[in-house]
Amino acid sequence: MPDHSPVTTDLEPERAYLAAARADLTRMRERAESLDPNRASDGDSAYELAVTLARRVASLQDNPHTTLFFGRIDHADPPPRYIGRRHVSNDAGDPVVLDWRAPVSTAFYRASRTEPMGVVRRRRFGIDKGQISAIEDENLLAADESDSSSAILAQEIERPRTGPMRDIVATIQPEQDLIVRSDVDVSVCVQGAPGTGKTAVGLHRAAWLLYTHRDRLDRSGVLVVGPNRAFLDHISAVLPALGEVRVGHSTAADLVAHARVRSVDSTEAAVLKGDSRMAEVLRRALWSRVGRPTEPLVLPRGARKWRIPAYEVQEIVDELMTRGVRFNAAREMLPRRLAHAVLLRMERAGDSPDDRVQESVARSGPVKKYSATVWPAVDPAQVLFDLWSDSERLAAAADGVLDADEQRILLWGKPARSKGTAKWSVADVTLLDELHDLLSRTPSLGHVVLDEAQDLSPMQLRAVGRRCSTGAITVLGDIAQGTTPWATDSWGTAMTHLGKPEHHLEVLDRGFRVPAAVIDFAARLLPSMAPGLGAPVSVRDNTGELRLVTVGEDERSAALIEAVRSALADPGSVGLIVPDADVTATAKALRENGIEHGQLGVESVDEADHRVQLVPATVAKGLEFDHVVVLEPSDIADAEPDTRTGLRRLYVVLTRAVSSLRVIHSRPLPAELAEHA
Ligand SMILES: Nc1ncnc2c1ncn2[C@@H]1O[C@H](COP(=O)(O)OP(=O)(O)OP(=O)(O)O)[C@@H](O)[C@H]1O
């Protein structure tokens, strides 16, 4: 007997249970709607209460497109437990549906015949238009090792993709669930080939953490960091669908937006500016702003003048500099320390000054002025401006850290006139963020989910890391998809830059997106650009469709339009991924042929949710489409600064397809891809 057996007899009782659960949810909502926020003790509390109640009412809305539960587990003793997206209880307060994140729900995801966790039967519900359409049972006490595949799971994985990414709460796999439910204080790093569910797992982990540690994380905040706007838009519906609307989403660039980015560094400058050695250069450059006192502090007070000699001020400054506090915190302590030194002199002279005198001395004009001269306020932009435009300052800060050639790379050829007119690069604003943190500690969030982490430079990783310095992080990525010249080759190193050397490394290798025919093709690139990393093993039943179309250059545009039209004949989304340089011409060709489409960019999304999306190759990361049409792989690879990065970019582009991949090219394919073709 197969392990997962379709059940037909229980359909009606289960539908009745669903109807009753829906009625319970309606009652819960009506009760929340009837509560009067004006019963709070004052206006502010009433407002707070009104907001909380509105949120609660919204979270109790029934979604007619889905059911309240997707699974059920039976233990030896009744009652059975129904698992759904949210908790529902009846009038007596007894649970009718359990939230998937509740500890008791864990068994639904993890119980197996080898470890049944007290579960005797797992039931999955097939859902169609908000109604239960199928039931599948798995007997966990069965001894035989027969077919363990689930048709409902297969159906979910095979369904055509339309619109933004959906949650996977009904079909989270045991190895994914282990990551989702890792302890709140554990930082997890997930390495996984394309389509192994890293993003899905990261988002469900955020939802689980918020449910399990609501008080702590609601206060401190949870943030998801992704590569660009198009990606954030793609994933934006997942957490709200799980009832979590208060999770921030940001690109890595927006995290450090201290200035407008108006220039692009050369590759070698960008790599160097992203190198972790820059942290030491910046630290020295900043702290060198603290001056050496040459004059004594003179404080007239009444008939007397109090003097603190320069050497004594120097001792105070030295002590403050070695305390391990941030620059501004130490700077703020200086007037009080000077006042204390004055106080000691007053006492020695027979006075008995109290705390108020110390306070007034610290705030006095001469002390404030003297402090500000010795320890000036510093603007991060000025520090960086001076480093890039003044070779002597740079040499002083970089001595023993960067060699002369490296320093030359960093210096501006034509320095801007001032920090205000300086044209900062992406790497520069990341360095500004480091300087801001050296001045004053960056507040830490409770948890950060960092996606596509392999692409960040060490300095960018530090910027993300300081945003969860007191919390934990979930890092998601794939070394083989690293497409920046500074991409990481080692998760151990990346996690150290993030400030989390103690972490769990997990590997996901079952591919839920890319069908076998497509992954086999893309995986030809792996030995040359990520030796040692394997391709995912596709769990898809559908082996997919791969078409390579070689055409003459003048036929390319027509072939492309033909490929898009043929993709549109099947259900699902169509991604047309082209070299960045071809975006404008391709958009024109689509328009001329009457093919409506959206265009994605680093900063732009398709609000209208067209079926066809035109995607520059550099924006494709993390996205997926039912059908993918790729134009001219060799141009996509050649647009990158080096061969390895080019092949990795191509690997990303080729692994976006759920059902079919069409490759249109007039140039020969890169040799690594063409091999064994
Ligand atoms: N357990 C699952 N059940 C159903 N679908 C799943 C499951 N895990 C992942 N998927 C689906 O597989 C697809 C790929 O997932 P996801 O985008 O999270 O992969 P990824 O590892 O982040 O890929 P990439 O490295 O290419 O960005 C998505 O459509 C996701 O919903």
The ligand as a Gaussian input file, in Angstrom:
#p B3LYP/6-31G(d) Opt

LIG

0 1
 N        8.819000      23.407000       0.483000
 C        8.404000      23.999000      -0.621000
 N        7.172000      23.765000      -1.110000
 C        6.740000      24.366000      -2.238000
 N        7.462000      25.236000      -2.939000
 C        8.695000      25.528000      -2.494000
 C        9.234000      24.930000      -1.326000
 N       10.475000      25.415000      -1.138000
 C       10.694000      26.282000      -2.139000
 N        9.637000      26.353000      -2.952000
 C        9.473000      27.190000      -4.145000
 O       10.626000      27.081000      -4.939000
 C       10.880000      28.325000      -5.575000
 C       12.284000      28.760000      -5.293000
 O       12.383000      29.179000      -3.957000
 P       13.313000      30.381000      -3.522000
 O       13.139000      31.546000      -4.432000
 O       13.122000      30.581000      -2.073000
 O       14.740000      29.724000      -3.821000
 P       16.195000      30.326000      -3.609000
 O       17.011000      29.220000      -3.051000
 O       16.125000      31.593000      -2.842000
 O       16.631000      30.597000      -5.115000
 P       17.747000      31.579000      -5.737000
 O       19.075000      31.156000      -5.189000
 O       17.665000      31.318000      -7.189000
 O       17.362000      32.960000      -5.346000
 C        9.822000      29.298000      -5.084000
 O        8.755000      29.355000      -6.000000
 C        9.367000      28.663000      -3.797000
 O        8.055000      29.023000      -3.476000

